[in-house]
Amino acid sequence: MAAFQNAADLGYRYIETDVHVTSDGVLVAFHDATLDRVTEYSGRINEMTWVEVAKARVRGLDGTLAPIARFEELMTAFPEMSVTIDPKQDSSVEPLAAALSDLDCLDRVCIGSFSDKRLRWFRERFGADVCLGLGTASILKLRLASWKFPFGSLPGEVAQVPTSTRGVRIVDERFLATAKERGLAVHVWTIDDAAEMGRLLDLGVGAIMTDRPETLRSVFVERGLWY
């Protein structure tokens, strides 16, 4: 929760989080499937109860320790914040959908995932009421379409992508132009270097995901883009 509070204190209105579900059905805002990398505990979240997960503390970049946040806690604490959410496993899908309905917050979320199957599930569940990113297969189709290979419509509103993958550049002028033609916003992850942030903004990306919110804010301020 501390990282989200820091983003809010800096003035951000859009954040991104991954979610996992505990063995007793509690949805948590956390990136990894296990606690091992960034906490003093170990174990898979989906094999642990919420009481067990709640004991862990996440070590931030500044060395401070913070508890893992429940998804509901996050959404309630920042009611004005828009959130991109990545359900990292199939087991997270149903609990996330239930939480979105209970919290009545579809108007301020976008679901992103590598999994086209999970994204299709959310479209079937919520129809046009939910914003969706493109899955891996759809991103590939968009990249091929930018090279003039014919493809039909793509099932989403946002392309959330790295600048390149496996040596293949994804984000360039042709990709952005093709996305714009199809009414798709392009969000790029994960960019921590100020010069690269500037380059991508010059190209015309719609949003940048970063682990360095202070750096990104400074880039926006320098360009007169921070309101």
C-alpha positions as CSV (number, residue, x, y, z in Angstrom):
1,M,0.0,0.0,0.0
2,A,2.9,2.3,0.7
3,A,3.9,2.3,-3.0
4,F,0.4,3.2,-4.1
5,Q,0.2,6.0,-1.5
6,N,3.5,7.4,-2.7
7,A,2.1,7.5,-6.3
8,A,-1.0,9.3,-5.0
9,D,1.1,11.7,-3.0
10,L,3.1,12.5,-6.1
11,G,-0.2,13.4,-7.9
12,Y,-0.7,10.3,-10.1
13,R,-4.2,9.4,-11.0
14,Y,-3.4,6.1,-12.8
15,I,-1.6,3.1,-11.3
16,E,-1.0,-0.5,-12.3
17,T,-1.1,-3.6,-10.2
18,D,-1.1,-7.4,-10.5
19,V,-3.4,-9.5,-8.4
20,H,-3.2,-13.0,-6.9
21,V,-5.7,-14.9,-4.8
22,T,-4.9,-16.7,-1.5
23,S,-5.9,-20.2,-0.8
24,D,-8.9,-18.9,1.2
25,G,-10.1,-16.6,-1.6
26,V,-8.6,-13.2,-0.7
27,L,-7.4,-11.1,-3.6
28,V,-4.1,-9.3,-3.0
29,A,-2.3,-6.6,-5.0
30,F,1.1,-8.1,-5.6
31,H,3.3,-8.8,-8.5
32,D,5.0,-12.2,-7.9
33,A,3.3,-15.6,-7.5
34,T,5.5,-16.2,-4.5
35,L,6.6,-14.1,-1.5
36,D,10.3,-15.2,-1.9
37,R,11.8,-12.3,-3.9
38,V,10.7,-9.2,-2.1
39,T,9.7,-10.4,1.4
40,E,11.3,-12.2,4.3
41,Y,8.8,-15.1,3.8
42,S,8.6,-17.8,1.2
43,G,5.8,-19.7,-0.4
44,R,3.2,-19.5,-3.2
45,I,0.4,-17.0,-2.5
46,N,-2.3,-19.3,-3.9
47,E,-1.2,-22.0,-1.4
48,M,-1.2,-19.7,1.6
49,T,-4.1,-18.2,3.6
50,W,-4.6,-14.5,3.9
51,V,-3.5,-14.6,7.6
52,E,-0.2,-16.2,6.5
53,V,0.3,-13.7,3.6
54,A,-0.5,-10.7,5.8
55,K,2.5,-11.5,8.0
56,A,4.9,-10.7,5.1
57,R,6.5,-7.3,4.6
58,V,7.6,-6.0,1.3
59,R,10.9,-4.2,1.2
60,G,10.7,-1.0,-0.9
61,L,13.4,0.6,-3.0
62,D,14.2,2.9,-0.1
63,G,14.5,-0.1,2.3
64,T,11.2,0.5,4.2
65,L,8.9,-2.4,5.0
66,A,5.2,-2.4,4.1
67,P,2.4,-5.0,4.3
68,I,0.9,-6.6,1.3
69,A,-2.4,-4.9,0.4
70,R,-5.7,-6.6,-0.3
71,F,-7.2,-5.5,-3.6
72,E,-10.4,-4.3,-2.0
73,E,-8.3,-2.2,0.4
74,L,-6.4,-0.6,-2.5
75,M,-9.6,0.3,-4.5
76,T,-11.3,1.7,-1.4
77,A,-8.3,3.7,-0.3
78,F,-8.0,5.5,-3.6
79,P,-11.5,6.0,-5.0
80,E,-10.4,8.6,-7.6
81,M,-7.6,6.5,-9.0
82,S,-7.9,4.6,-12.2
83,V,-6.2,1.2,-12.1
84,T,-4.8,-1.3,-14.7
85,I,-5.1,-4.8,-13.2
86,D,-3.3,-7.9,-14.4
87,P,-4.8,-11.2,-13.0
88,K,-1.7,-13.2,-13.0
89,Q,-3.3,-16.7,-12.8
90,D,-6.5,-18.3,-13.9
91,S,-7.5,-18.7,-10.2
92,S,-7.5,-14.9,-9.9
93,V,-10.1,-14.3,-12.6
94,E,-13.4,-15.1,-10.7
95,P,-12.4,-13.4,-7.5
96,L,-11.4,-10.3,-9.4
97,A,-14.6,-10.2,-11.4
98,A,-16.6,-10.5,-8.1
99,A,-14.6,-7.7,-6.5
100,L,-15.1,-5.4,-9.5
101,S,-18.9,-6.0,-9.3
102,D,-19.0,-5.6,-5.5
103,L,-17.0,-2.4,-5.6
104,D,-18.9,-1.1,-8.6
105,C,-15.6,0.2,-10.1
106,L,-15.6,-1.0,-13.7
107,D,-15.6,2.6,-14.9
108,R,-12.0,3.1,-13.5
109,V,-10.3,-0.1,-14.3
110,C,-8.6,-1.8,-17.3
111,I,-7.8,-5.5,-17.3
112,G,-4.4,-6.4,-18.8
113,S,-3.0,-9.9,-19.3
114,F,-0.6,-11.9,-21.4
115,S,-3.5,-14.4,-21.5
116,D,-6.0,-13.9,-24.4
117,K,-8.2,-16.6,-22.7
118,R,-8.5,-14.6,-19.5
119,L,-9.2,-11.4,-21.4
120,R,-11.9,-13.2,-23.4
121,W,-13.5,-14.3,-20.1
122,F,-13.8,-10.8,-18.9
123,R,-15.3,-9.6,-22.1
124,E,-17.9,-12.4,-21.9
125,R,-18.6,-11.5,-18.3
126,F,-18.8,-7.7,-18.6
127,G,-19.2,-7.0,-22.3
128,A,-18.4,-3.5,-23.4
129,D,-18.5,-2.2,-19.8
130,V,-14.9,-3.3,-19.1
131,C,-11.7,-1.9,-20.7
132,L,-9.4,-4.6,-21.8
133,G,-5.8,-4.8,-22.9
134,L,-4.6,-7.0,-25.7
135,G,-3.3,-10.5,-25.0
136,T,-0.1,-11.9,-26.5
137,A,-1.7,-13.2,-29.6
138,S,-3.5,-9.9,-30.3
139,I,-0.3,-7.9,-29.8
140,L,1.4,-10.1,-32.4
141,K,-1.5,-9.5,-34.8
142,L,-1.2,-5.8,-34.2
143,R,2.6,-5.9,-34.9
144,L,2.0,-7.9,-38.1
145,A,-0.7,-5.5,-39.1
146,S,1.8,-2.6,-38.8
147,W,3.9,-4.5,-41.4
148,K,0.8,-4.6,-43.7
149,F,-0.3,-8.1,-43.0
150,P,-4.1,-8.2,-43.1
151,F,-5.9,-8.7,-39.8
152,G,-9.4,-8.0,-38.7
153,S,-10.6,-6.3,-35.5
154,L,-8.7,-6.8,-32.2
155,P,-10.6,-7.5,-28.9
156,G,-9.5,-4.7,-26.7
157,E,-9.0,-1.0,-26.1
158,V,-5.3,-0.8,-25.0
159,A,-2.1,-2.3,-26.2
160,Q,0.2,-2.7,-23.1
161,V,3.6,-3.7,-24.3
162,P,7.4,-3.6,-23.7
163,T,9.4,-1.7,-26.2
164,S,10.8,-4.9,-27.5
165,T,10.8,-8.7,-26.8
166,R,13.3,-11.4,-27.7
167,G,15.2,-9.0,-29.9
168,V,12.1,-7.9,-31.9
169,R,11.2,-4.2,-31.6
170,I,7.5,-3.7,-30.9
171,V,7.1,0.0,-30.2
172,D,7.9,2.2,-33.2
173,E,6.2,4.7,-35.4
174,R,4.5,2.1,-37.6
175,F,3.2,0.2,-34.5
176,L,1.8,3.4,-33.0
177,A,0.3,4.5,-36.2
178,T,-1.5,1.2,-36.7
179,A,-2.7,1.2,-33.1
180,K,-4.1,4.7,-33.6
181,E,-5.9,3.7,-36.8
182,R,-7.6,1.0,-34.8
183,G,-8.5,3.2,-31.9
184,L,-6.1,1.6,-29.5
185,A,-4.1,3.4,-26.9
186,V,-0.5,2.2,-26.4
187,H,0.9,1.8,-22.9
188,V,4.6,0.9,-22.5
189,W,6.3,-1.0,-19.7
190,T,8.5,-1.0,-17.7
191,I,10.5,2.2,-18.3
192,D,12.8,3.6,-15.6
193,D,15.2,5.7,-17.6
194,A,14.4,9.4,-18.1
195,A,15.9,9.6,-21.6
196,E,13.9,6.6,-22.7
197,M,10.8,8.0,-21.3
198,G,11.3,11.2,-23.3
199,R,12.0,9.2,-26.5
200,L,8.7,7.3,-26.1
201,L,6.7,10.4,-25.4
202,D,8.2,11.9,-28.5
203,L,7.1,8.8,-30.5
204,G,3.5,9.3,-29.1
205,V,2.9,6.6,-26.6
206,G,-0.2,7.1,-24.5
207,A,1.2,6.0,-21.1
208,I,4.4,4.8,-19.5
209,M,4.5,2.2,-16.6
210,T,7.5,2.7,-14.3
211,D,9.1,1.6,-11.1
212,R,10.5,5.1,-10.7
213,P,7.4,7.4,-10.4
214,E,9.5,10.4,-9.3
215,T,11.6,10.1,-12.5
216,L,8.5,9.9,-14.7
217,R,6.9,12.8,-12.9
218,S,10.0,14.9,-13.5
219,V,9.9,14.1,-17.2
220,F,6.3,15.1,-17.4
221,V,6.9,18.3,-15.5
222,E,9.8,19.3,-17.7
223,R,7.6,18.9,-20.7
224,G,4.6,20.8,-19.3
225,L,2.5,17.7,-19.3
226,W,1.9,17.4,-15.5
227,Y,-1.5,18.7,-14.4
